Amino acid sequence: MYVCSCFGITEKQVKEHADAGACTPRQIASACKAGTDCGGCVRAIQAMLGRGACPRRELLDSKRMPGADTVTGAGSRAGTEPGIAPGTAPGIALPEAA
């Protein structure tokens, strides 16, 4: 049965991509374009994927845990930019301590 009629993607194809490691509708879309045109199939894809374990997500989480660095904002690490102290934002004056 077709899941995505825009691109002719079947349930079998979605399941194959999920078995290959795609855990989210966005990852399915990257693999086969399903859900990228009208979007009508995204809920069906979500239902097919369910909320089960995701090996790729578990692998990413395990890599982040040991000695995880604190990441802020859009990927910049606090305190790594020259002249900017951790916990401060450039251009914002902080009140003096009383």
Phi, psi and chi 1 to 4 in degrees:
 res  aa     phi    psi   chi1   chi2   chi3   chi4
   1 MET       -  142.3  174.2  176.8 -136.8      -
   2 TYR   -77.3  135.4  -73.6  101.6      -      -
   3 VAL   -96.6  -46.0  172.9      -      -      -
   4 CYS  -115.0  104.7  176.1      -      -      -
   5 SER   -76.7  -21.8   57.6      -      -      -
   6 CYS   -62.8  -40.3  -64.0      -      -      -
   7 PHE  -116.5    5.8  -66.2  105.8      -      -
   8 GLY    66.5   38.4      -      -      -      -
   9 ILE   -93.8  129.4  -53.3  -60.9      -      -
  10 THR   -96.3  167.2   63.1      -      -      -
  11 GLU   -58.4  -40.7  -73.1 -177.6   26.9      -
  12 LYS   -60.1  -42.5 -179.5 -178.8  175.4 -171.3
  13 GLN   -65.8  -41.2  -70.8  171.6  -60.7      -
  14 VAL   -62.0  -43.7  171.2      -      -      -
  15 LYS   -63.8  -37.1  -71.8  177.9 -176.3  177.0
  16 GLU   -64.5  -41.6  -72.4  170.7   -4.5      -
  17 HIS   -66.7  -38.0  -69.5  -61.2      -      -
  18 ALA   -64.4  -41.7      -      -      -      -
  19 ASP   -65.0  -28.3  -69.9  -17.1      -      -
  20 ALA   -80.8   -5.1      -      -      -      -
  21 GLY   123.2   -4.4      -      -      -      -
  22 ALA   -73.6  122.2      -      -      -      -
  23 CYS  -109.0  -13.1  -59.1      -      -      -
  24 THR  -131.5  159.5   65.0      -      -      -
  25 PRO   -56.7  -33.9  -28.3   36.3      -      -
  26 ARG   -65.0  -39.6 -176.7  170.3  -73.6  178.9
  27 GLN   -69.3  -36.1  -69.1  171.1  -18.6      -
  28 ILE   -62.9  -44.0  -64.9  -69.0      -      -
  29 ALA   -60.4  -39.5      -      -      -      -
  30 SER   -65.4  -33.1  -66.7      -      -      -
  31 ALA   -79.1  -34.8      -      -      -      -
  32 CYS  -143.8    5.5   64.7      -      -      -
  33 LYS    75.1   -1.9  -66.2  172.0   65.2  173.9
  34 ALA   -60.3  130.1      -      -      -      -
  35 GLY    91.0    1.3      -      -      -      -
  36 THR   -98.2   -5.1   61.2      -      -      -
  37 ASP  -100.3  -87.2 -166.5   26.8      -      -
  38 CYS   -85.9  -21.8   76.1      -      -      -
  39 GLY    82.4    0.5      -      -      -      -
  40 GLY   -65.9  -19.4      -      -      -      -
  41 CYS   -97.2   -4.1   59.7      -      -      -
  42 VAL   -60.3  -41.5  173.4      -      -      -
  43 ARG   -66.0  -36.6  -72.7 -175.1 -175.7 -128.2
  44 ALA   -65.7  -39.7      -      -      -      -
  45 ILE   -65.6  -42.5  -66.7  168.9      -      -
  46 GLN   -59.0  -43.0  -74.7  174.0  -31.4      -
  47 ALA   -64.6  -38.7      -      -      -      -
  48 MET   -66.4  -38.0  -70.1  175.8   67.1      -
  49 LEU   -74.2  -30.5  -64.4  174.5      -      -
  50 GLY    63.1 -160.7      -      -      -      -
  51 ARG  -118.8   30.1  -65.8 -158.3  175.0 -107.3
  52 GLY   -72.9 -177.4      -      -      -      -
  53 ALA   -66.7  145.5      -      -      -      -
  54 CYS  -121.3  109.5  177.6      -      -      -
  55 PRO   -58.1  -38.5  -16.6   23.3      -      -
  56 ARG   -66.6  -41.2  -68.2  177.1   81.2 -167.5
  57 ARG   -66.7  -41.4 -169.3  175.4  -54.4  124.9
  58 GLU   -63.1  -38.3  -68.7  169.5    3.7      -
  59 LEU   -64.9  -44.4  178.0   63.4      -      -
  60 LEU   -62.4  -43.5  -72.4  172.4      -      -
  61 ASP   -62.5  -40.1  -71.6  -15.8      -      -
  62 SER   -68.1  -30.6   68.5      -      -      -
  63 LYS   -73.9  -28.7  -74.0 -176.7  177.6 -179.6
  64 ARG   -80.5  -29.9  -71.3 -177.9 -170.4  149.5
  65 MET   -63.9  -57.3  -71.0  -52.3 -130.2      -
  66 PRO   -66.7  119.0    1.1    2.8      -      -
  67 GLY    59.5   36.8      -      -      -      -
  68 ALA   -59.9  131.8      -      -      -      -
  69 ASP   -84.2  150.4  -67.0  -29.6      -      -
  70 THR   -82.2  123.3  -57.3      -      -      -
  71 VAL  -112.3  133.2  177.3      -      -      -
  72 THR  -122.6  158.0   60.0      -      -      -
  73 GLY    57.6 -138.4      -      -      -      -
  74 ALA   -91.0   45.5      -      -      -      -
  75 GLY    97.4   -3.3      -      -      -      -
  76 SER   -83.5  140.6   65.4      -      -      -
  77 ARG   -88.4  137.4  -64.6  174.7 -165.5  -96.6
  78 ALA   -60.6  131.1      -      -      -      -
  79 GLY    83.5    2.8      -      -      -      -
  80 THR   -94.0  -13.9   59.5      -      -      -
  81 GLU   -83.6  134.6  -64.3 -179.0   43.4      -
  82 PRO   -62.5  135.3   10.9  -15.2      -      -
  83 GLY    81.8    0.9      -      -      -      -
  84 ILE  -117.5  119.0  -60.3  175.4      -      -
  85 ALA   -76.5  145.8      -      -      -      -
  86 PRO   -56.8  138.1  -21.2   30.1      -      -
  87 GLY    84.6    4.8      -      -      -      -
  88 THR  -120.7  156.4   64.6      -      -      -
  89 ALA  -116.8  136.3      -      -      -      -
  90 PRO   -64.7  142.0   18.5  -25.4      -      -
  91 GLY    83.9    2.5      -      -      -      -
  92 ILE  -114.2  118.4  -60.6  175.1      -      -
  93 ALA   -83.2  129.6      -      -      -      -
  94 LEU   -93.5  142.9  -62.4  175.3      -      -
  95 PRO   -66.7  145.7   18.3  -24.9      -      -
  96 GLU   -69.9  144.9  -65.0  -68.6  -35.1      -
  97 ALA   -71.5  140.4      -      -      -      -
  98 ALA   -84.7      -      -      -      -      -
